[in-house]
């Protein structure tokens, strides 16, 4: 298991605080996506032993994970654009 680290802004400057907040939010969302993928992997690994296996449940988990990752990507893209980078 990976050790979790948290980025903390040491300066009170606005740009660094915004960046630290964005990184912290992205990290939290990616941790949720990782947890969803872990649940899905476990369920698929042992699907042969499940009497009421429903592939639709896994499709829902995959879509939730896609949505979380897309949100992180979009937020980081908008942060990059607001910083004046291409």
PyMOL commands that set and color helices and strands:
alter all, ss='L'
color gray80, all
select helices_A, chain A and resi 14-45+47-49+55-82
alter helices_A, ss='H'
color red, helices_A
deselect
rebuild
show_as cartoon
